[in-house]
């Protein structure tokens, strides 16, 4: 009992650091004065390094060894020790000074990226990315790998996944998607999506209420790039970007982030004290955000419920019938911007980034050549000419934040979401009726019991197989997309 008391105390301390760092990061991305950026980056770097030292200290190594040989542990405690051991072995390979320099770098890099994107200035950001890629290559060597250096980076986002598995999954997905995309009708829906930011804000809050995102334990703010951040289990915040030229970005982006937040709000609180309080993986996390954004938010049942209120607060839509609105929301066509992409073409955006990341980490592509490589892949995969770096290689924040290995999680999230939704529909035959009535309690309860409450207690593969009885497969996603985009409604 004394041993596990010490074990829990260790994770309580880490949680305190995480809360402080998360709050500083949220402030930096939402309302911090611009001139404060360098000092804020130093502070985040310092606090992150202090937490990192506790994770790699000799005292924790001793505690880890004792816990590893202890008897009578619960299944959650054994899983906690297993996860901590793997993370310790990875972290201990990184010198503290290098870690602090890296964390400070990415904090500065994100601020530089915001300016570079705004000014469409690749040369402003490229020096930061070169340093980040160099660090990532070094970290991959520290962690070690069997076949591909990118495998070493995938662990932090998708434990157990490898380049070999991803290549197979993404090839199967691409082969199925391309024929579907080629069948798309050529006509477009000429709806004016412009809307004042204040109206968008009201609608976003209305939609969050419909899906029962708990704002007593969260909040919604505006930022350059939408994100969800967990301050603590009772403070899970989301942000969105209000684009007055296209309201869909905020409306469905907010639903996306609310899905992330709902996952975090429903993780069993006691897992925080065991270091198991996060999602099973970023892919599983993305499955929840994409479930709320697409499988709920873009569905007939949900939109029919919220459309009358939308027409009320935005009168121009009173002249647009529901079928036209629905078709416009779900229109599928190649596009430049990932976060604006439809369900059908979205995965191709991810595959492009995945292939570029692999090449950068393996040293087969230089940062200087990245914009050209990006533009070539968008032409090859989506048939599009990229007009600017702001709408091309600078559009995402992930590389600025050092998140190499993250992008595959978005496509995996779609795959997982389709598998989980098929099972949910089987378990809840009245699923459509629940959504149309705005009765999300049974849906959230199913998600909590089947997915959310487990946190990191299960690996992604274990969770998917436990819930669906099958290993990861692209087939449910292809069935869903085929029905939606080749059916009469689409």
C-alpha positions as CSV (number, residue, x, y, z in Angstrom):
1,X,0.0,0.0,0.0
2,X,2.9,2.4,0.8
3,X,4.5,1.6,-2.5
4,X,1.4,2.5,-4.5
5,X,0.8,5.6,-2.4
6,X,4.2,6.8,-3.6
7,X,3.4,5.8,-7.1
8,X,0.2,7.8,-7.1
9,X,2.0,10.8,-5.5
10,X,4.5,10.8,-8.4
11,X,1.7,11.1,-10.9
12,X,-0.1,13.8,-8.8
13,X,3.1,15.9,-9.1
14,X,3.3,15.4,-12.9
15,X,-0.4,16.3,-13.2
16,X,0.3,19.6,-11.3
17,X,3.0,20.4,-13.8
18,X,0.8,19.4,-16.7
19,X,-2.0,21.7,-15.5
20,X,0.3,24.7,-15.2
21,X,1.9,24.1,-18.6
22,X,-1.5,23.5,-20.3
23,X,-2.9,26.7,-18.8
24,X,0.1,28.7,-20.0
25,X,-0.1,27.1,-23.4
26,X,-3.9,27.9,-23.7
27,X,-3.2,31.5,-22.8
28,X,-0.4,31.7,-25.3
29,X,-2.6,30.5,-28.1
30,X,-5.7,32.6,-27.2
31,X,-5.0,35.9,-25.5
32,X,-1.3,36.4,-24.5
33,X,0.2,39.7,-25.6
34,X,2.4,39.1,-28.7
35,X,5.6,40.6,-27.0
36,X,5.3,38.0,-24.2
37,X,6.0,35.0,-26.5
38,X,9.8,34.6,-25.9
39,X,9.5,34.7,-22.1
40,X,6.5,32.4,-22.2
41,X,8.4,29.9,-24.3
42,X,11.2,29.9,-21.7
43,X,8.7,29.4,-18.9
44,X,7.0,26.5,-20.6
45,X,10.4,25.0,-21.5
46,X,11.5,25.3,-17.8
47,X,8.4,23.7,-16.4
48,X,8.3,21.0,-19.0
49,X,11.9,20.1,-18.2
50,X,11.3,20.0,-14.5
51,X,8.4,17.5,-15.1
52,X,10.7,15.6,-17.5
53,X,13.4,15.3,-14.8
54,X,10.9,13.8,-12.4
55,X,10.0,11.2,-15.1
56,X,13.6,10.3,-15.6
57,X,15.0,10.6,-12.1
58,X,16.9,7.9,-10.2
59,X,14.3,8.0,-7.5
60,X,11.5,7.3,-10.0
61,X,13.7,4.6,-11.6
62,X,13.9,2.9,-8.2
63,X,10.2,3.3,-7.6
64,X,9.5,1.8,-11.1
65,X,11.7,-1.2,-10.3
66,X,9.9,-1.8,-7.0
67,X,6.5,-1.5,-8.6
68,X,7.5,-3.8,-11.5
69,X,8.2,-6.6,-9.0
70,X,5.3,-5.9,-6.7
71,X,2.6,-8.5,-6.2
72,X,-1.1,-8.0,-5.7
73,X,-1.5,-5.0,-8.1
74,X,-4.8,-4.3,-9.7
75,X,-5.1,-4.6,-13.5
76,X,-5.0,-0.8,-13.8
77,X,-2.0,-0.5,-11.6
78,X,-0.2,-3.2,-13.7
79,X,-1.0,-1.3,-16.8
80,X,0.2,1.9,-15.2
81,X,3.6,0.3,-14.5
82,X,3.8,-1.1,-18.0
83,X,3.1,2.3,-19.6
84,X,5.4,4.2,-17.3
85,X,8.3,1.7,-17.9
86,X,8.1,2.1,-21.6
87,X,7.9,5.9,-21.3
88,X,10.8,6.0,-18.8
89,X,13.0,4.0,-21.1
90,X,12.3,6.4,-23.9
91,X,12.6,9.6,-21.9
92,X,15.8,8.5,-20.1
93,X,17.6,8.4,-23.5
94,X,17.2,12.2,-24.0
95,X,19.6,14.5,-22.2
96,X,17.8,17.1,-20.0
97,X,19.5,20.1,-21.7
98,X,18.4,18.9,-25.1
99,X,14.9,18.4,-24.0
100,X,14.7,21.9,-22.5
101,X,16.2,23.4,-25.7
102,X,13.7,21.4,-27.8
103,X,10.6,22.5,-25.8
104,X,11.6,26.1,-25.9
105,X,12.3,25.8,-29.6
106,X,8.8,24.5,-30.4
107,X,7.1,27.2,-28.2
108,X,9.0,29.8,-30.2
109,X,8.3,28.0,-33.5
110,X,4.5,28.1,-33.1
111,X,4.6,31.8,-32.7
112,X,6.9,32.2,-35.7
113,X,4.5,29.9,-37.7
114,X,1.5,32.1,-36.9
115,X,3.3,35.1,-38.3
116,X,4.7,33.2,-41.3
117,X,1.2,31.8,-42.2
118,X,-0.3,35.2,-41.9
119,X,2.3,36.8,-44.1
120,X,2.7,33.8,-46.5
121,X,6.4,33.8,-45.7
122,X,8.0,30.4,-45.8
123,X,11.5,31.7,-45.2
124,X,10.4,33.1,-41.8
125,X,9.4,29.6,-40.6
126,X,11.8,27.3,-42.4
127,X,14.8,27.9,-40.0
128,X,12.7,26.7,-37.1
129,X,11.5,23.6,-38.9
130,X,15.0,22.7,-39.9
131,X,16.0,22.6,-36.2
132,X,12.8,20.7,-35.2
133,X,13.4,18.0,-37.9
134,X,17.0,17.7,-36.7
135,X,15.8,17.1,-33.1
136,X,13.2,14.6,-34.3
137,X,15.8,12.6,-36.2
138,X,18.0,12.6,-33.2
139,X,15.2,11.6,-30.9
140,X,14.3,8.7,-33.3
141,X,17.9,7.5,-33.0
142,X,17.8,7.8,-29.2
143,X,14.5,5.8,-29.0
144,X,15.7,3.2,-31.4
145,X,13.8,1.3,-34.1
146,X,13.9,-1.9,-36.1
147,X,12.9,-0.9,-39.7
148,X,12.1,2.8,-40.1
149,X,13.1,5.9,-38.0
150,X,9.5,7.1,-38.2
151,X,8.4,4.0,-36.2
152,X,10.2,5.5,-33.2
153,X,8.1,8.7,-33.4
154,X,4.8,7.0,-33.9
155,X,4.7,5.5,-30.4
156,X,3.9,8.8,-28.7
157,X,0.7,9.1,-30.8
158,X,-0.2,5.6,-31.8
159,X,1.4,2.9,-29.6
160,X,2.0,-0.3,-31.5
161,X,1.6,1.2,-34.9
162,X,4.4,0.9,-37.5
163,X,5.2,2.4,-41.0
164,X,4.7,-1.1,-42.4
165,X,1.1,-1.3,-41.0
166,X,0.3,2.3,-42.0
167,X,1.5,1.8,-45.6
168,X,-0.8,-1.2,-45.9
169,X,-3.8,0.5,-44.4
170,X,-3.3,3.7,-46.3
171,X,-2.8,1.9,-49.6
172,X,-6.0,0.0,-49.1
173,X,-7.8,3.2,-48.2
174,X,-6.4,5.1,-51.2
175,X,-7.3,2.4,-53.6
176,X,-10.9,2.5,-52.4
177,X,-11.3,6.2,-52.2
178,X,-10.0,7.2,-55.6
179,X,-12.8,5.4,-57.5
180,X,-15.4,6.9,-55.2
181,X,-14.0,10.4,-55.7
182,X,-14.0,9.9,-59.5
183,X,-17.8,9.1,-59.3
184,X,-18.6,12.4,-57.7
185,X,-21.0,14.7,-59.6
186,X,-19.3,17.7,-61.1
187,X,-22.0,20.2,-60.1
188,X,-21.4,22.3,-57.0
189,X,-23.8,23.9,-54.5
190,X,-23.7,27.7,-54.7
191,X,-24.6,28.5,-51.1
192,X,-23.2,31.7,-49.5
193,X,-21.5,30.4,-46.4
194,X,-20.5,33.9,-45.1
195,X,-21.8,34.7,-41.7
196,X,-20.9,37.2,-38.9
197,X,-18.6,35.9,-36.2
198,X,-21.1,36.7,-33.5
199,X,-23.8,34.6,-35.2
200,X,-21.3,31.8,-35.6
201,X,-20.5,32.0,-31.9
202,X,-24.1,31.7,-30.9
203,X,-24.7,28.7,-33.2
204,X,-21.6,26.9,-31.9
205,X,-22.9,27.2,-28.4
206,X,-26.3,26.0,-29.5
207,X,-24.8,23.0,-31.2
208,X,-22.6,22.2,-28.2
209,X,-25.7,22.3,-26.0
210,X,-27.5,19.8,-28.3
211,X,-24.7,17.3,-28.1
212,X,-24.4,17.9,-24.4
213,X,-20.7,19.1,-24.2
214,X,-20.4,20.1,-20.5
215,X,-19.6,23.8,-20.4
216,X,-19.6,23.7,-16.6
217,X,-16.3,21.9,-17.0
218,X,-15.1,23.6,-20.2
219,X,-15.2,26.7,-22.4
220,X,-15.0,27.9,-26.0
221,X,-12.5,30.5,-27.2
222,X,-11.2,31.8,-30.5
223,X,-7.7,31.1,-31.9
224,X,-5.7,30.8,-35.1
225,X,-5.8,27.0,-35.2
226,X,-8.6,25.1,-33.3
227,X,-7.6,22.8,-30.5
228,X,-8.8,21.0,-27.4
229,X,-6.7,21.2,-24.2
230,X,-7.2,19.4,-20.9
231,X,-6.3,21.7,-18.0
232,X,-7.6,19.0,-15.6
233,X,-10.5,16.5,-15.6
234,X,-12.9,19.3,-14.7
235,X,-11.5,21.9,-17.0
236,X,-11.4,20.7,-20.6
237,X,-11.3,23.7,-23.0
238,X,-11.8,24.0,-26.7
239,X,-11.1,26.7,-29.3
240,X,-12.4,27.5,-32.8
241,X,-11.7,29.9,-35.6
242,X,-14.5,32.1,-36.8
243,X,-14.1,32.6,-40.6
244,X,-16.7,35.1,-41.7
245,X,-16.4,34.0,-45.3
246,X,-17.2,30.3,-44.5
247,X,-19.1,29.5,-41.3
248,X,-18.7,25.7,-41.8
249,X,-15.1,25.9,-40.5
250,X,-16.2,27.1,-37.1
251,X,-19.5,25.2,-36.8
252,X,-18.1,21.8,-37.7
253,X,-14.6,22.6,-36.2
254,X,-16.3,23.3,-32.9
255,X,-18.2,20.0,-33.1
256,X,-14.8,18.3,-33.8
257,X,-13.1,19.8,-30.7
258,X,-16.2,19.1,-28.6
259,X,-15.7,15.4,-29.4
260,X,-12.2,15.5,-28.1
261,X,-13.4,17.3,-25.0
262,X,-16.2,14.9,-24.3
263,X,-13.7,12.0,-24.4
264,X,-11.5,13.8,-21.9
265,X,-14.5,14.7,-19.6
266,X,-15.6,11.0,-19.5
267,X,-12.3,9.3,-18.7
268,X,-12.4,7.7,-15.3
269,X,-10.9,10.4,-12.9
270,X,-9.0,7.8,-10.8
271,X,-6.8,7.0,-13.8
272,X,-5.1,10.4,-13.5
273,X,-3.3,9.2,-10.4
274,X,-1.9,6.3,-12.4
275,X,-0.8,8.2,-15.4
276,X,-3.5,6.6,-17.5
277,X,-5.8,9.6,-17.7
278,X,-5.3,10.5,-21.4
279,X,-6.8,8.9,-24.5
280,X,-5.8,5.4,-25.6
281,X,-4.0,7.1,-28.6
282,X,-4.4,10.1,-30.8
283,X,-6.1,7.9,-33.4
284,X,-8.7,6.9,-30.8
285,X,-9.0,10.5,-29.7
286,X,-9.5,11.6,-33.3
287,X,-12.2,8.9,-33.7
288,X,-14.2,10.7,-31.1
289,X,-13.8,14.2,-32.6
290,X,-14.6,12.9,-36.1
291,X,-17.6,11.0,-34.7
292,X,-19.1,14.2,-33.3
293,X,-18.1,16.3,-36.4
294,X,-19.1,13.9,-39.2
295,X,-21.1,10.9,-38.0
296,X,-23.3,13.2,-35.9
297,X,-22.7,16.8,-37.1
298,X,-23.1,16.2,-40.8
299,X,-25.9,13.7,-40.5
300,X,-29.4,14.2,-41.7
301,X,-30.8,13.5,-38.2
302,X,-28.7,16.2,-36.5
303,X,-28.9,18.8,-39.2
304,X,-32.7,18.5,-39.5
305,X,-33.0,19.2,-35.8
306,X,-30.7,22.3,-35.7
307,X,-31.5,23.8,-39.1
308,X,-34.7,25.7,-38.0
309,X,-32.8,27.5,-35.2
310,X,-29.9,28.2,-37.7
311,X,-32.4,29.8,-40.1
312,X,-33.9,31.8,-37.2
313,X,-30.5,33.4,-36.2
314,X,-29.3,33.7,-39.8
315,X,-32.2,34.8,-41.9
316,X,-30.5,34.4,-45.3
317,X,-30.9,30.6,-44.9
318,X,-34.7,30.9,-44.7
319,X,-34.7,30.9,-48.5
320,X,-32.6,27.7,-48.6
321,X,-34.5,24.4,-48.3
322,X,-33.0,21.7,-46.1
323,X,-32.0,19.3,-48.8
324,X,-30.0,22.0,-50.5
325,X,-28.4,22.9,-47.2
326,X,-27.6,19.3,-46.4
327,X,-26.1,18.7,-49.8
328,X,-23.9,21.8,-49.5
329,X,-22.7,20.8,-46.0
330,X,-21.8,17.3,-47.3
331,X,-20.4,18.3,-50.7
332,X,-17.4,16.3,-51.7
333,X,-14.7,17.8,-53.9
334,X,-10.9,18.1,-53.8
335,X,-9.8,21.1,-51.7
336,X,-6.5,22.7,-50.6
337,X,-7.2,23.1,-46.9
338,X,-7.2,19.9,-44.7
339,X,-9.5,21.2,-42.0
340,X,-12.0,22.3,-44.6
341,X,-11.9,19.0,-46.5
342,X,-14.9,16.7,-46.8
343,X,-15.1,13.2,-45.4
344,X,-14.4,11.6,-48.7
345,X,-11.2,13.4,-49.6
346,X,-9.9,14.1,-46.1
347,X,-7.8,11.0,-45.8
348,X,-5.8,12.0,-48.9
349,X,-4.6,15.1,-47.1
350,X,-3.3,12.9,-44.3
351,X,-1.6,10.5,-46.6
352,X,0.2,13.4,-48.3
353,X,1.5,14.7,-44.9
354,X,2.4,11.2,-43.8
355,X,4.5,10.6,-46.9
356,X,6.3,13.9,-46.5
357,X,7.0,13.3,-42.8
358,X,8.5,9.9,-43.5
359,X,10.8,11.4,-46.1
360,X,11.9,14.3,-43.8
361,X,12.7,12.0,-40.9
362,X,14.5,9.5,-43.1
363,X,16.5,12.3,-44.7
364,X,15.2,11.7,-48.2
365,X,13.6,15.2,-48.3
366,X,15.1,18.5,-47.1
367,X,13.1,21.3,-45.5
368,X,14.2,23.6,-48.3
369,X,12.5,21.3,-50.8
370,X,9.4,20.7,-48.7
371,X,7.1,23.4,-50.4
372,X,7.8,22.0,-53.9
373,X,7.3,18.4,-52.7
374,X,4.0,19.5,-51.1
375,X,2.7,21.2,-54.2
376,X,3.6,18.2,-56.4
377,X,1.7,15.8,-54.1
378,X,-1.4,18.0,-54.1
379,X,-1.3,18.0,-57.9
380,X,-0.8,14.2,-58.0
381,X,-3.3,13.2,-55.3
382,X,-6.0,15.9,-55.6
383,X,-5.4,17.4,-59.0
384,X,-4.9,20.9,-57.4
385,X,-2.5,23.7,-58.0
386,X,-1.3,25.3,-54.7
387,X,-1.5,29.1,-55.0
388,X,0.5,30.0,-51.9
389,X,2.5,28.5,-49.0
390,X,-0.1,29.9,-46.6
391,X,-2.7,27.6,-48.3
392,X,-0.1,24.9,-48.7
393,X,2.8,23.8,-46.6
394,X,2.2,26.5,-43.9
395,X,-1.5,25.7,-43.3
396,X,-1.0,23.3,-40.3
397,X,0.5,24.0,-36.9
398,X,1.6,20.4,-36.2
399,X,5.2,20.6,-37.6
400,X,5.7,23.9,-35.8
401,X,4.8,22.1,-32.6
402,X,7.1,19.2,-33.3
403,X,4.2,16.7,-33.7
404,X,5.9,14.3,-36.1
405,X,4.0,11.1,-36.1
406,X,0.7,12.8,-35.3
407,X,-0.9,13.2,-38.8
408,X,-1.6,9.5,-39.4
409,X,-3.9,9.6,-36.3
410,X,-6.4,11.7,-38.3
411,X,-6.9,9.0,-40.9
412,X,-6.8,6.3,-38.3
413,X,-9.4,8.3,-36.4
414,X,-11.8,8.1,-39.4
415,X,-11.2,4.3,-39.7
416,X,-11.7,3.8,-35.9
417,X,-14.8,6.0,-35.9
418,X,-16.5,4.1,-38.7
419,X,-15.8,0.8,-36.9
420,X,-17.1,2.1,-33.5
421,X,-20.1,3.7,-35.1
422,X,-21.1,0.5,-36.8
423,X,-21.0,-1.3,-33.5
424,X,-22.9,1.5,-31.7
425,X,-25.7,1.4,-34.3
426,X,-26.0,-2.3,-33.7
427,X,-26.2,-1.8,-30.0
428,X,-28.5,1.2,-30.2
429,X,-31.0,0.4,-33.0
430,X,-32.8,3.7,-32.3
431,X,-29.6,5.7,-32.9
432,X,-31.1,7.9,-35.6
433,X,-34.1,8.7,-33.5
434,X,-32.0,9.6,-30.5
435,X,-30.0,12.1,-32.6
436,X,-33.1,13.6,-34.2
437,X,-34.6,14.1,-30.8
438,X,-31.4,15.5,-29.3
439,X,-31.3,12.7,-26.7
440,X,-27.6,12.2,-26.5
441,X,-27.5,10.6,-23.0
442,X,-27.6,7.0,-24.3
443,X,-25.0,7.8,-27.0
444,X,-22.7,9.4,-24.5
445,X,-23.2,6.6,-22.0
446,X,-22.3,4.0,-24.7
447,X,-19.2,6.0,-25.6
448,X,-18.2,6.3,-21.9
449,X,-18.7,2.6,-21.1
450,X,-17.1,1.3,-24.3
451,X,-14.4,3.8,-25.0
452,X,-13.9,6.9,-22.8
453,X,-13.7,5.6,-19.3
454,X,-10.8,3.3,-20.1
455,X,-8.3,6.1,-20.8
456,X,-4.9,4.5,-21.5
457,X,-5.8,1.2,-19.8
458,X,-6.2,-0.4,-23.2
459,X,-4.0,-0.1,-26.3
460,X,-5.7,1.1,-29.5
461,X,-5.7,-2.4,-30.9
462,X,-7.1,-3.9,-27.6
463,X,-9.8,-1.3,-27.4
464,X,-11.0,-1.7,-31.0
465,X,-11.0,-5.5,-30.8
466,X,-12.7,-5.5,-27.4
467,X,-15.5,-3.2,-28.6
468,X,-16.0,-4.4,-32.2
469,X,-14.6,-8.0,-32.1
470,X,-12.4,-7.2,-35.0
471,X,-8.9,-5.8,-35.7
472,X,-8.6,-2.4,-37.4
473,X,-10.1,-2.4,-40.9
474,X,-10.9,0.2,-43.6
475,X,-14.0,-1.7,-44.7
476,X,-16.5,0.0,-42.3
477,X,-15.3,3.4,-43.4
478,X,-15.6,2.5,-47.1
479,X,-19.1,1.1,-46.5
480,X,-20.1,4.4,-44.7
481,X,-18.6,6.7,-47.4
482,X,-20.0,4.6,-50.3
483,X,-23.5,4.7,-48.9
484,X,-23.3,8.4,-48.2
485,X,-21.7,9.6,-51.4
486,X,-23.2,7.3,-53.9
487,X,-26.7,7.2,-52.4
488,X,-29.6,9.3,-53.4
489,X,-29.3,11.7,-50.4
490,X,-25.8,12.8,-51.3
